[in-house]
Amino acid sequence: MGKAAGASGAGRRNRTGGIVRDKLDLLMSEHVREEVPDRLIELAKELQTAIEQKTAGEKDS
C-alpha cells in the first residue's frame, strides 16, 4: 500500500473531498448491488409523480 501524505501533501487533493470521492467510486465499482423489487420501483415512481404534482400546484398558487 502507498505511503500516506500529510495534511499539506498531495494526498489531500482539495477541500472538496477528492480522496473520499475516489474511495467511494472504488467501493461502488466493487459493490454488487442487490435486486430491487419491481413493486418498490413502482412505488418510488408514484411518489416522485405525487411530489412533482404537489410542487407544480404550489407554484401555480
PDBQT receptor file of N, H, CA, C and O in Angstrom, charges set to zero:
ATOM      1  N   MET A   1       0.837  -1.184   0.000  1.00  0.00    +0.000 N 
ATOM      2  CA  MET A   1       0.000   0.000   0.000  1.00  0.00    +0.000 C 
ATOM      3  C   MET A   1       0.876   1.240   0.000  1.00  0.00    +0.000 C 
ATOM      4  O   MET A   1       1.994   1.218   0.515  1.00  0.00    +0.000 OA
ATOM      5  N   GLY A   2       0.367   2.323  -0.580  1.00  0.00    +0.000 N 
ATOM      6  H   GLY A   2      -0.541   2.341  -0.998  1.00  0.00    +0.000 HD
ATOM      7  CA  GLY A   2       1.154   3.540  -0.719  1.00  0.00    +0.000 C 
ATOM      8  C   GLY A   2       1.339   4.273   0.592  1.00  0.00    +0.000 C 
ATOM      9  O   GLY A   2       0.633   4.030   1.571  1.00  0.00    +0.000 OA
ATOM     10  N   LYS A   3       2.295   5.164   0.587  1.00  0.00    +0.000 N 
ATOM     11  H   LYS A   3       2.868   5.361  -0.208  1.00  0.00    +0.000 HD
ATOM     12  CA  LYS A   3       2.596   5.977   1.756  1.00  0.00    +0.000 C 
ATOM     13  C   LYS A   3       1.572   7.093   1.881  1.00  0.00    +0.000 C 
ATOM     14  O   LYS A   3       1.284   7.780   0.900  1.00  0.00    +0.000 OA
ATOM     15  N   ALA A   4       1.019   7.283   3.069  1.00  0.00    +0.000 N 
ATOM     16  H   ALA A   4       1.252   6.725   3.865  1.00  0.00    +0.000 HD
ATOM     17  CA  ALA A   4       0.024   8.336   3.295  1.00  0.00    +0.000 C 
ATOM     18  C   ALA A   4       0.712   9.692   3.346  1.00  0.00    +0.000 C 
ATOM     19  O   ALA A   4       1.758   9.850   3.975  1.00  0.00    +0.000 OA
ATOM     20  N   ALA A   5       0.121  10.649   2.686  1.00  0.00    +0.000 N 
ATOM     21  H   ALA A   5      -0.729  10.520   2.175  1.00  0.00    +0.000 HD
ATOM     22  CA  ALA A   5       0.674  12.001   2.677  1.00  0.00    +0.000 C 
ATOM     23  C   ALA A   5       0.141  12.773   3.871  1.00  0.00    +0.000 C 
ATOM     24  O   ALA A   5      -0.933  12.461   4.385  1.00  0.00    +0.000 OA
ATOM     25  N   GLY A   6       0.870  13.759   4.309  1.00  0.00    +0.000 N 
ATOM     26  H   GLY A   6       1.743  14.013   3.892  1.00  0.00    +0.000 HD
ATOM     27  CA  GLY A   6       0.446  14.596   5.421  1.00  0.00    +0.000 C 
ATOM     28  C   GLY A   6      -0.660  15.542   5.016  1.00  0.00    +0.000 C 
ATOM     29  O   GLY A   6      -1.112  15.534   3.871  1.00  0.00    +0.000 OA
ATOM     30  N   ALA A   7      -1.095  16.358   5.960  1.00  0.00    +0.000 N 
ATOM     31  H   ALA A   7      -0.728  16.365   6.890  1.00  0.00    +0.000 HD
ATOM     32  CA  ALA A   7      -2.208  17.280   5.722  1.00  0.00    +0.000 C 
ATOM     33  C   ALA A   7      -1.913  18.259   4.593  1.00  0.00    +0.000 C 
ATOM     34  O   ALA A   7      -2.834  18.727   3.923  1.00  0.00    +0.000 OA
ATOM     35  N   SER A   8      -0.645  18.573   4.377  1.00  0.00    +0.000 N 
ATOM     36  H   SER A   8       0.104  18.193   4.920  1.00  0.00    +0.000 HD
ATOM     37  CA  SER A   8      -0.312  19.512   3.309  1.00  0.00    +0.000 C 
ATOM     38  C   SER A   8       0.187  18.796   2.055  1.00  0.00    +0.000 C 
ATOM     39  O   SER A   8       0.577  19.446   1.085  1.00  0.00    +0.000 OA
ATOM     40  N   GLY A   9       0.176  17.454   2.070  1.00  0.00    +0.000 N 
ATOM     41  H   GLY A   9      -0.141  16.927   2.858  1.00  0.00    +0.000 HD
ATOM     42  CA  GLY A   9       0.709  16.689   0.951  1.00  0.00    +0.000 C 
ATOM     43  C   GLY A   9      -0.268  16.529  -0.194  1.00  0.00    +0.000 C 
ATOM     44  O   GLY A   9      -1.415  16.972  -0.128  1.00  0.00    +0.000 OA
ATOM     45  N   ALA A  10       0.216  15.881  -1.255  1.00  0.00    +0.000 N 
ATOM     46  H   ALA A  10       1.147  15.521  -1.309  1.00  0.00    +0.000 HD
ATOM     47  CA  ALA A  10      -0.596  15.683  -2.457  1.00  0.00    +0.000 C 
ATOM     48  C   ALA A  10      -1.785  14.772  -2.186  1.00  0.00    +0.000 C 
ATOM     49  O   ALA A  10      -2.788  14.846  -2.895  1.00  0.00    +0.000 OA
ATOM     50  N   GLY A  11      -1.693  13.919  -1.181  1.00  0.00    +0.000 N 
ATOM     51  H   GLY A  11      -0.878  13.859  -0.605  1.00  0.00    +0.000 HD
ATOM     52  CA  GLY A  11      -2.790  13.015  -0.861  1.00  0.00    +0.000 C 
ATOM     53  C   GLY A  11      -4.046  13.724  -0.408  1.00  0.00    +0.000 C 
ATOM     54  O   GLY A  11      -5.135  13.151  -0.445  1.00  0.00    +0.000 OA
ATOM     55  N   ARG A  12      -3.905  14.953   0.014  1.00  0.00    +0.000 N 
ATOM     56  H   ARG A  12      -3.021  15.419   0.044  1.00  0.00    +0.000 HD
ATOM     57  CA  ARG A  12      -5.066  15.705   0.489  1.00  0.00    +0.000 C 
ATOM     58  C   ARG A  12      -5.959  16.147  -0.661  1.00  0.00    +0.000 C 
ATOM     59  O   ARG A  12      -7.161  16.326  -0.465  1.00  0.00    +0.000 OA
ATOM     60  N   ARG A  13      -5.417  16.322  -1.825  1.00  0.00    +0.000 N 
ATOM     61  H   ARG A  13      -4.441  16.177  -1.984  1.00  0.00    +0.000 HD
ATOM     62  CA  ARG A  13      -6.103  16.762  -3.038  1.00  0.00    +0.000 C 
ATOM     63  C   ARG A  13      -6.676  18.155  -2.890  1.00  0.00    +0.000 C 
ATOM     64  O   ARG A  13      -6.007  19.138  -3.204  1.00  0.00    +0.000 OA
ATOM     65  N   ASN A  14      -7.893  18.250  -2.420  1.00  0.00    +0.000 N 
ATOM     66  H   ASN A  14      -8.437  17.450  -2.164  1.00  0.00    +0.000 HD
ATOM     67  CA  ASN A  14      -8.511  19.562  -2.253  1.00  0.00    +0.000 C 
ATOM     68  C   ASN A  14      -9.508  19.483  -1.114  1.00  0.00    +0.000 C 
ATOM     69  O   ASN A  14      -9.715  18.411  -0.546  1.00  0.00    +0.000 OA
ATOM     70  N   ARG A  15     -10.111  20.569  -0.782  1.00  0.00    +0.000 N 
ATOM     71  H   ARG A  15      -9.942  21.440  -1.243  1.00  0.00    +0.000 HD
ATOM     72  CA  ARG A  15     -11.010  20.600   0.369  1.00  0.00    +0.000 C 
ATOM     73  C   ARG A  15     -12.403  20.056   0.066  1.00  0.00    +0.000 C 
ATOM     74  O   ARG A  15     -13.249  20.028   0.960  1.00  0.00    +0.000 OA
ATOM     75  N   THR A  16     -12.665  19.625  -1.163  1.00  0.00    +0.000 N 
ATOM     76  H   THR A  16     -11.978  19.647  -1.889  1.00  0.00    +0.000 HD
ATOM     77  CA  THR A  16     -13.991  19.114  -1.500  1.00  0.00    +0.000 C 
ATOM     78  C   THR A  16     -14.084  17.604  -1.391  1.00  0.00    +0.000 C 
ATOM     79  O   THR A  16     -15.103  17.032  -1.778  1.00  0.00    +0.000 OA
ATOM     80  N   GLY A  17     -13.076  16.949  -0.888  1.00  0.00    +0.000 N 
ATOM     81  H   GLY A  17     -12.249  17.414  -0.574  1.00  0.00    +0.000 HD
ATOM     82  CA  GLY A  17     -13.161  15.519  -0.635  1.00  0.00    +0.000 C 
ATOM     83  C   GLY A  17     -12.781  14.635  -1.804  1.00  0.00    +0.000 C 
ATOM     84  O   GLY A  17     -13.425  13.611  -2.033  1.00  0.00    +0.000 OA
ATOM     85  N   GLY A  18     -11.757  15.002  -2.543  1.00  0.00    +0.000 N 
ATOM     86  H   GLY A  18     -11.234  15.834  -2.356  1.00  0.00    +0.000 HD
ATOM     87  CA  GLY A  18     -11.336  14.209  -3.695  1.00  0.00    +0.000 C 
ATOM     88  C   GLY A  18     -10.995  12.773  -3.341  1.00  0.00    +0.000 C 
ATOM     89  O   GLY A  18     -11.366  11.853  -4.069  1.00  0.00    +0.000 OA
ATOM     90  N   ILE A  19     -10.297  12.569  -2.240  1.00  0.00    +0.000 N 
ATOM     91  H   ILE A  19      -9.995  13.316  -1.648  1.00  0.00    +0.000 HD
ATOM     92  CA  ILE A  19      -9.921  11.222  -1.828  1.00  0.00    +0.000 C 
ATOM     93  C   ILE A  19     -11.168  10.430  -1.457  1.00  0.00    +0.000 C 
ATOM     94  O   ILE A  19     -11.294   9.259  -1.815  1.00  0.00    +0.000 OA
ATOM     95  N   VAL A  20     -12.078  11.061  -0.749  1.00  0.00    +0.000 N 
ATOM     96  H   VAL A  20     -11.976  12.012  -0.458  1.00  0.00    +0.000 HD
ATOM     97  CA  VAL A  20     -13.314  10.384  -0.354  1.00  0.00    +0.000 C 
ATOM     98  C   VAL A  20     -14.105   9.978  -1.589  1.00  0.00    +0.000 C 
ATOM     99  O   VAL A  20     -14.628   8.866  -1.656  1.00  0.00    +0.000 OA
ATOM    100  N   ARG A  21     -14.195  10.873  -2.563  1.00  0.00    +0.000 N 
ATOM    101  H   ARG A  21     -13.771  11.777  -2.508  1.00  0.00    +0.000 HD
ATOM    102  CA  ARG A  21     -14.906  10.544  -3.811  1.00  0.00    +0.000 C 
ATOM    103  C   ARG A  21     -14.249   9.364  -4.513  1.00  0.00    +0.000 C 
ATOM    104  O   ARG A  21     -14.938   8.469  -5.001  1.00  0.00    +0.000 OA
ATOM    105  N   ASP A  22     -12.919   9.358  -4.565  1.00  0.00    +0.000 N 
ATOM    106  H   ASP A  22     -12.359  10.086  -4.168  1.00  0.00    +0.000 HD
ATOM    107  CA  ASP A  22     -12.199   8.256  -5.207  1.00  0.00    +0.000 C 
ATOM    108  C   ASP A  22     -12.482   6.934  -4.504  1.00  0.00    +0.000 C 
ATOM    109  O   ASP A  22     -12.720   5.918  -5.157  1.00  0.00    +0.000 OA
ATOM    110  N   LYS A  23     -12.454   6.946  -3.179  1.00  0.00    +0.000 N 
ATOM    111  H   LYS A  23     -12.260   7.772  -2.649  1.00  0.00    +0.000 HD
ATOM    112  CA  LYS A  23     -12.717   5.724  -2.416  1.00  0.00    +0.000 C 
ATOM    113  C   LYS A  23     -14.160   5.270  -2.601  1.00  0.00    +0.000 C 
ATOM    114  O   LYS A  23     -14.424   4.072  -2.704  1.00  0.00    +0.000 OA
ATOM    115  N   LEU A  24     -15.099   6.218  -2.643  1.00  0.00    +0.000 N 
ATOM    116  H   LEU A  24     -14.885   7.192  -2.559  1.00  0.00    +0.000 HD
ATOM    117  CA  LEU A  24     -16.499   5.876  -2.857  1.00  0.00    +0.000 C 
ATOM    118  C   LEU A  24     -16.695   5.282  -4.244  1.00  0.00    +0.000 C 
ATOM    119  O   LEU A  24     -17.431   4.308  -4.400  1.00  0.00    +0.000 OA
ATOM    120  N   ASP A  25     -16.048   5.854  -5.252  1.00  0.00    +0.000 N 
ATOM    121  H   ASP A  25     -15.450   6.646  -5.126  1.00  0.00    +0.000 HD
ATOM    122  CA  ASP A  25     -16.126   5.303  -6.606  1.00  0.00    +0.000 C 
ATOM    123  C   ASP A  25     -15.596   3.871  -6.638  1.00  0.00    +0.000 C 
ATOM    124  O   ASP A  25     -16.189   3.000  -7.274  1.00  0.00    +0.000 OA
ATOM    125  N   LEU A  26     -14.493   3.634  -5.959  1.00  0.00    +0.000 N 
ATOM    126  H   LEU A  26     -14.012   4.341  -5.442  1.00  0.00    +0.000 HD
ATOM    127  CA  LEU A  26     -13.915   2.297  -5.895  1.00  0.00    +0.000 C 
ATOM    128  C   LEU A  26     -14.867   1.333  -5.201  1.00  0.00    +0.000 C 
ATOM    129  O   LEU A  26     -15.081   0.216  -5.673  1.00  0.00    +0.000 OA
ATOM    130  N   LEU A  27     -15.436   1.762  -4.086  1.00  0.00    +0.000 N 
ATOM    131  H   LEU A  27     -15.262   2.669  -3.702  1.00  0.00    +0.000 HD
ATOM    132  CA  LEU A  27     -16.375   0.923  -3.348  1.00  0.00    +0.000 C 
ATOM    133  C   LEU A  27     -17.584   0.571  -4.200  1.00  0.00    +0.000 C 
ATOM    134  O   LEU A  27     -18.011  -0.583  -4.241  1.00  0.00    +0.000 OA
ATOM    135  N   MET A  28     -18.133   1.572  -4.880  1.00  0.00    +0.000 N 
ATOM    136  H   MET A  28     -17.786   2.510  -4.847  1.00  0.00    +0.000 HD
ATOM    137  CA  MET A  28     -19.321   1.330  -5.696  1.00  0.00    +0.000 C 
ATOM    138  C   MET A  28     -19.009   0.422  -6.878  1.00  0.00    +0.000 C 
ATOM    139  O   MET A  28     -19.857  -0.377  -7.275  1.00  0.00    +0.000 OA
ATOM    140  N   SER A  29     -17.818   0.526  -7.444  1.00  0.00    +0.000 N 
ATOM    141  H   SER A  29     -17.129   1.175  -7.121  1.00  0.00    +0.000 HD
ATOM    142  CA  SER A  29     -17.472  -0.338  -8.572  1.00  0.00    +0.000 C 
ATOM    143  C   SER A  29     -17.279  -1.778  -8.121  1.00  0.00    +0.000 C 
ATOM    144  O   SER A  29     -17.491  -2.699  -8.910  1.00  0.00    +0.000 OA
ATOM    145  N   GLU A  30     -16.885  -1.991  -6.877  1.00  0.00    +0.000 N 
ATOM    146  H   GLU A  30     -16.714  -1.243  -6.237  1.00  0.00    +0.000 HD
ATOM    147  CA  GLU A  30     -16.684  -3.338  -6.354  1.00  0.00    +0.000 C 
ATOM    148  C   GLU A  30     -17.946  -3.900  -5.705  1.00  0.00    +0.000 C 
ATOM    149  O   GLU A  30     -18.049  -5.105  -5.473  1.00  0.00    +0.000 OA
ATOM    150  N   HIS A  31     -18.881  -3.042  -5.420  1.00  0.00    +0.000 N 
ATOM    151  H   HIS A  31     -18.798  -2.063  -5.608  1.00  0.00    +0.000 HD
ATOM    152  CA  HIS A  31     -20.095  -3.442  -4.701  1.00  0.00    +0.000 C 
ATOM    153  C   HIS A  31     -21.066  -4.131  -5.652  1.00  0.00    +0.000 C 
ATOM    154  O   HIS A  31     -21.356  -3.616  -6.731  1.00  0.00    +0.000 OA
ATOM    155  N   VAL A  32     -21.564  -5.286  -5.254  1.00  0.00    +0.000 N 
ATOM    156  H   VAL A  32     -21.328  -5.705  -4.377  1.00  0.00    +0.000 HD
ATOM    157  CA  VAL A  32     -22.562  -5.987  -6.054  1.00  0.00    +0.000 C 
ATOM    158  C   VAL A  32     -23.926  -5.552  -5.541  1.00  0.00    +0.000 C 
ATOM    159  O   VAL A  32     -24.282  -5.801  -4.389  1.00  0.00    +0.000 OA
ATOM    160  N   ARG A  33     -24.679  -4.900  -6.413  1.00  0.00    +0.000 N 
ATOM    161  H   ARG A  33     -24.390  -4.698  -7.348  1.00  0.00    +0.000 HD
ATOM    162  CA  ARG A  33     -25.980  -4.382  -5.998  1.00  0.00    +0.000 C 
ATOM    163  C   ARG A  33     -27.002  -5.497  -5.902  1.00  0.00    +0.000 C 
ATOM    164  O   ARG A  33     -26.979  -6.466  -6.661  1.00  0.00    +0.000 OA
ATOM    165  N   GLU A  34     -27.905  -5.327  -4.936  1.00  0.00    +0.000 N 
ATOM    166  H   GLU A  34     -27.924  -4.540  -4.319  1.00  0.00    +0.000 HD
ATOM    167  CA  GLU A  34     -28.991  -6.285  -4.766  1.00  0.00    +0.000 C 
ATOM    168  C   GLU A  34     -30.105  -5.991  -5.759  1.00  0.00    +0.000 C 
ATOM    169  O   GLU A  34     -30.281  -4.857  -6.206  1.00  0.00    +0.000 OA
ATOM    170  N   GLU A  35     -30.847  -7.028  -6.091  1.00  0.00    +0.000 N 
ATOM    171  H   GLU A  35     -30.705  -7.948  -5.728  1.00  0.00    +0.000 HD
ATOM    172  CA  GLU A  35     -32.008  -6.886  -6.962  1.00  0.00    +0.000 C 
ATOM    173  C   GLU A  35     -33.059  -6.043  -6.243  1.00  0.00    +0.000 C 
ATOM    174  O   GLU A  35     -33.382  -6.300  -5.083  1.00  0.00    +0.000 OA
ATOM    175  N   VAL A  36     -33.585  -5.047  -6.929  1.00  0.00    +0.000 N 
ATOM    176  H   VAL A  36     -33.323  -4.839  -7.871  1.00  0.00    +0.000 HD
ATOM    177  CA  VAL A  36     -34.621  -4.188  -6.348  1.00  0.00    +0.000 C 
ATOM    178  C   VAL A  36     -35.973  -4.708  -6.817  1.00  0.00    +0.000 C 
ATOM    179  O   VAL A  36     -36.190  -4.862  -8.019  1.00  0.00    +0.000 OA
ATOM    180  N   PRO A  37     -36.896  -4.983  -5.876  1.00  0.00    +0.000 N 
ATOM    181  CA  PRO A  37     -38.217  -5.483  -6.269  1.00  0.00    +0.000 C 
ATOM    182  C   PRO A  37     -38.941  -4.486  -7.177  1.00  0.00    +0.000 C 
ATOM    183  O   PRO A  37     -38.873  -3.275  -6.965  1.00  0.00    +0.000 OA
ATOM    184  N   ASP A  38     -39.638  -5.014  -8.194  1.00  0.00    +0.000 N 
ATOM    185  H   ASP A  38     -39.694  -5.997  -8.366  1.00  0.00    +0.000 HD
ATOM    186  CA  ASP A  38     -40.368  -4.166  -9.134  1.00  0.00    +0.000 C 
ATOM    187  C   ASP A  38     -41.388  -3.287  -8.423  1.00  0.00    +0.000 C 
ATOM    188  O   ASP A  38     -41.570  -2.127  -8.793  1.00  0.00    +0.000 OA
ATOM    189  N   ARG A  39     -42.050  -3.823  -7.412  1.00  0.00    +0.000 N 
ATOM    190  H   ARG A  39     -41.902  -4.766  -7.112  1.00  0.00    +0.000 HD
ATOM    191  CA  ARG A  39     -43.072  -3.054  -6.688  1.00  0.00    +0.000 C 
ATOM    192  C   ARG A  39     -42.450  -1.830  -6.015  1.00  0.00    +0.000 C 
ATOM    193  O   ARG A  39     -43.069  -0.768  -5.964  1.00  0.00    +0.000 OA
ATOM    194  N   LEU A  40     -41.247  -1.975  -5.509  1.00  0.00    +0.000 N 
ATOM    195  H   LEU A  40     -40.743  -2.838  -5.551  1.00  0.00    +0.000 HD
ATOM    196  CA  LEU A  40     -40.563  -0.846  -4.873  1.00  0.00    +0.000 C 
ATOM    197  C   LEU A  40     -40.268   0.244  -5.894  1.00  0.00    +0.000 C 
ATOM    198  O   LEU A  40     -40.390   1.430  -5.588  1.00  0.00    +0.000 OA
ATOM    199  N   ILE A  41     -39.885  -0.147  -7.094  1.00  0.00    +0.000 N 
ATOM    200  H   ILE A  41     -39.786  -1.110  -7.342  1.00  0.00    +0.000 HD
ATOM    201  CA  ILE A  41     -39.629   0.828  -8.156  1.00  0.00    +0.000 C 
ATOM    202  C   ILE A  41     -40.924   1.540  -8.538  1.00  0.00    +0.000 C 
ATOM    203  O   ILE A  41     -40.934   2.754  -8.744  1.00  0.00    +0.000 OA
ATOM    204  N   GLU A  42     -42.025   0.773  -8.633  1.00  0.00    +0.000 N 
ATOM    205  H   GLU A  42     -42.017  -0.213  -8.467  1.00  0.00    +0.000 HD
ATOM    206  CA  GLU A  42     -43.324   1.375  -8.952  1.00  0.00    +0.000 C 
ATOM    207  C   GLU A  42     -43.727   2.394  -7.890  1.00  0.00    +0.000 C 
ATOM    208  O   GLU A  42     -44.187   3.487  -8.218  1.00  0.00    +0.000 OA
ATOM    209  N   LEU A  43     -43.553   2.034  -6.615  1.00  0.00    +0.000 N 
ATOM    210  H   LEU A  43     -43.179   1.146  -6.349  1.00  0.00    +0.000 HD
ATOM    211  CA  LEU A  43     -43.896   2.954  -5.527  1.00  0.00    +0.000 C 
ATOM    212  C   LEU A  43     -43.036   4.213  -5.572  1.00  0.00    +0.000 C 
ATOM    213  O   LEU A  43     -43.532   5.311  -5.323  1.00  0.00    +0.000 OA
ATOM    214  N   ALA A  44     -41.761   4.060  -5.887  1.00  0.00    +0.000 N 
ATOM    215  H   ALA A  44     -41.358   3.168  -6.089  1.00  0.00    +0.000 HD
ATOM    216  CA  ALA A  44     -40.867   5.219  -5.974  1.00  0.00    +0.000 C 
ATOM    217  C   ALA A  44     -41.295   6.153  -7.100  1.00  0.00    +0.000 C 
ATOM    218  O   ALA A  44     -41.259   7.374  -6.951  1.00  0.00    +0.000 OA
ATOM    219  N   LYS A  45     -41.702   5.569  -8.235  1.00  0.00    +0.000 N 
ATOM    220  H   LYS A  45     -41.732   4.577  -8.356  1.00  0.00    +0.000 HD
ATOM    221  CA  LYS A  45     -42.168   6.391  -9.356  1.00  0.00    +0.000 C 
ATOM    222  C   LYS A  45     -43.460   7.118  -8.997  1.00  0.00    +0.000 C 
ATOM    223  O   LYS A  45     -43.629   8.290  -9.336  1.00  0.00    +0.000 OA
ATOM    224  N   GLU A  46     -44.385   6.418  -8.303  1.00  0.00    +0.000 N 
ATOM    225  H   GLU A  46     -44.248   5.467  -8.028  1.00  0.00    +0.000 HD
ATOM    226  CA  GLU A  46     -45.634   7.050  -7.875  1.00  0.00    +0.000 C 
ATOM    227  C   GLU A  46     -45.355   8.197  -6.909  1.00  0.00    +0.000 C 
ATOM    228  O   GLU A  46     -45.980   9.254  -6.993  1.00  0.00    +0.000 OA
ATOM    229  N   LEU A  47     -44.422   7.984  -6.001  1.00  0.00    +0.000 N 
ATOM    230  H   LEU A  47     -43.914   7.126  -5.934  1.00  0.00    +0.000 HD
ATOM    231  CA  LEU A  47     -44.056   9.032  -5.047  1.00  0.00    +0.000 C 
ATOM    232  C   LEU A  47     -43.460  10.231  -5.768  1.00  0.00    +0.000 C 
ATOM    233  O   LEU A  47     -43.797  11.372  -5.453  1.00  0.00    +0.000 OA
ATOM    234  N   GLN A  48     -42.581   9.987  -6.731  1.00  0.00    +0.000 N 
ATOM    235  H   GLN A  48     -42.308   9.059  -6.988  1.00  0.00    +0.000 HD
ATOM    236  CA  GLN A  48     -41.972  11.079  -7.484  1.00  0.00    +0.000 C 
ATOM    237  C   GLN A  48     -43.029  11.867  -8.242  1.00  0.00    +0.000 C 
ATOM    238  O   GLN A  48     -42.981  13.097  -8.279  1.00  0.00    +0.000 OA
ATOM    239  N   THR A  49     -43.986  11.165  -8.848  1.00  0.00    +0.000 N 
ATOM    240  H   THR A  49     -44.025  10.166  -8.818  1.00  0.00    +0.000 HD
ATOM    241  CA  THR A  49     -45.068  11.830  -9.579  1.00  0.00    +0.000 C 
ATOM    242  C   THR A  49     -45.896  12.693  -8.638  1.00  0.00    +0.000 C 
ATOM    243  O   THR A  49     -46.238  13.828  -8.970  1.00  0.00    +0.000 OA
ATOM    244  N   ALA A  50     -46.221  12.154  -7.461  1.00  0.00    +0.000 N 
ATOM    245  H   ALA A  50     -45.943  11.232  -7.191  1.00  0.00    +0.000 HD
ATOM    246  CA  ALA A  50     -47.010  12.907  -6.484  1.00  0.00    +0.000 C 
ATOM    247  C   ALA A  50     -46.263  14.152  -6.018  1.00  0.00    +0.000 C 
ATOM    248  O   ALA A  50     -46.865  15.215  -5.867  1.00  0.00    +0.000 OA
ATOM    249  N   ILE A  51     -44.970  14.031  -5.792  1.00  0.00    +0.000 N 
ATOM    250  H   ILE A  51     -44.481  13.167  -5.915  1.00  0.00    +0.000 HD
ATOM    251  CA  ILE A  51     -44.167  15.183  -5.366  1.00  0.00    +0.000 C 
ATOM    252  C   ILE A  51     -44.142  16.242  -6.461  1.00  0.00    +0.000 C 
ATOM    253  O   ILE A  51     -44.284  17.433  -6.183  1.00  0.00    +0.000 OA
ATOM    254  N   GLU A  52     -43.961  15.805  -7.708  1.00  0.00    +0.000 N 
ATOM    255  H   GLU A  52     -43.846  14.837  -7.933  1.00  0.00    +0.000 HD
ATOM    256  CA  GLU A  52     -43.931  16.756  -8.823  1.00  0.00    +0.000 C 
ATOM    257  C   GLU A  52     -45.272  17.470  -8.974  1.00  0.00    +0.000 C 
ATOM    258  O   GLU A  52     -45.307  18.672  -9.235  1.00  0.00    +0.000 OA
ATOM    259  N   GLN A  53     -46.379  16.736  -8.810  1.00  0.00    +0.000 N 
ATOM    260  H   GLN A  53     -46.351  15.759  -8.597  1.00  0.00    +0.000 HD
ATOM    261  CA  GLN A  53     -47.703  17.351  -8.912  1.00  0.00    +0.000 C 
ATOM    262  C   GLN A  53     -47.921  18.357  -7.788  1.00  0.00    +0.000 C 
ATOM    263  O   GLN A  53     -48.478  19.433  -8.007  1.00  0.00    +0.000 OA
ATOM    264  N   LYS A  54     -47.483  18.005  -6.591  1.00  0.00    +0.000 N 
ATOM    265  H   LYS A  54     -47.031  17.132  -6.413  1.00  0.00    +0.000 HD
ATOM    266  CA  LYS A  54     -47.653  18.905  -5.452  1.00  0.00    +0.000 C 
ATOM    267  C   LYS A  54     -46.835  20.178  -5.642  1.00  0.00    +0.000 C 
ATOM    268  O   LYS A  54     -47.336  21.278  -5.406  1.00  0.00    +0.000 OA
ATOM    269  N   THR A  55     -45.588  20.038  -6.063  1.00  0.00    +0.000 N 
ATOM    270  H   THR A  55     -45.180  19.145  -6.254  1.00  0.00    +0.000 HD
ATOM    271  CA  THR A  55     -44.756  21.231  -6.240  1.00  0.00    +0.000 C 
ATOM    272  C   THR A  55     -45.261  22.079  -7.396  1.00  0.00    +0.000 C 
ATOM    273  O   THR A  55     -45.161  23.305  -7.351  1.00  0.00    +0.000 OA
ATOM    274  N   ALA A  56     -45.803  21.442  -8.435  1.00  0.00    +0.000 N 
ATOM    275  H   ALA A  56     -45.884  20.446  -8.472  1.00  0.00    +0.000 HD
ATOM    276  CA  ALA A  56     -46.377  22.203  -9.551  1.00  0.00    +0.000 C 
ATOM    277  C   ALA A  56     -47.608  22.969  -9.082  1.00  0.00    +0.000 C 
ATOM    278  O   ALA A  56     -47.823  24.105  -9.502  1.00  0.00    +0.000 OA
ATOM    279  N   GLY A  57     -48.422  22.361  -8.215  1.00  0.00    +0.000 N 
ATOM    280  H   GLY A  57     -48.247  21.438  -7.873  1.00  0.00    +0.000 HD
ATOM    281  CA  GLY A  57     -49.604  23.023  -7.669  1.00  0.00    +0.000 C 
ATOM    282  C   GLY A  57     -49.240  24.193  -6.775  1.00  0.00    +0.000 C 
ATOM    283  O   GLY A  57     -49.937  25.208  -6.767  1.00  0.00    +0.000 OA
ATOM    284  N   GLU A  58     -48.161  24.065  -6.023  1.00  0.00    +0.000 N 
ATOM    285  H   GLU A  58     -47.595  23.241  -6.029  1.00  0.00    +0.000 HD
ATOM    286  CA  GLU A  58     -47.723  25.149  -5.145  1.00  0.00    +0.000 C 
ATOM    287  C   GLU A  58     -47.181  26.319  -5.953  1.00  0.00    +0.000 C 
ATOM    288  O   GLU A  58     -47.329  27.470  -5.543  1.00  0.00    +0.000 OA
ATOM    289  N   LYS A  59     -46.562  26.047  -7.084  1.00  0.00    +0.000 N 
ATOM    290  H   LYS A  59     -46.441  25.112  -7.417  1.00  0.00    +0.000 HD
ATOM    291  CA  LYS A  59     -46.033  27.122  -7.932  1.00  0.00    +0.000 C 
ATOM    292  C   LYS A  59     -47.164  27.915  -8.568  1.00  0.00    +0.000 C 
ATOM    293  O   LYS A  59     -47.042  29.122  -8.775  1.00  0.00    +0.000 OA
ATOM    294  N   ASP A  60     -48.279  27.226  -8.881  1.00  0.00    +0.000 N 
ATOM    295  H   ASP A  60     -48.378  26.245  -8.713  1.00  0.00    +0.000 HD
ATOM    296  CA  ASP A  60     -49.423  27.890  -9.501  1.00  0.00    +0.000 C 
ATOM    297  C   ASP A  60     -50.155  28.799  -8.522  1.00  0.00    +0.000 C 
ATOM    298  O   ASP A  60     -50.825  29.744  -8.940  1.00  0.00    +0.000 OA
ATOM    299  N   SER A  61     -50.039  28.530  -7.243  1.00  0.00    +0.000 N 
ATOM    300  H   SER A  61     -49.495  27.763  -6.903  1.00  0.00    +0.000 HD
ATOM    301  CA  SER A  61     -50.766  29.318  -6.229  1.00  0.00    +0.000 C 
ATOM    302  C   SER A  61     -50.159  30.668  -5.992  1.00  0.00    +0.000 C 
ATOM    303  O   SER A  61     -50.661  31.435  -5.171  1.00  0.00    +0.000 OA
TER     304      SER A  61
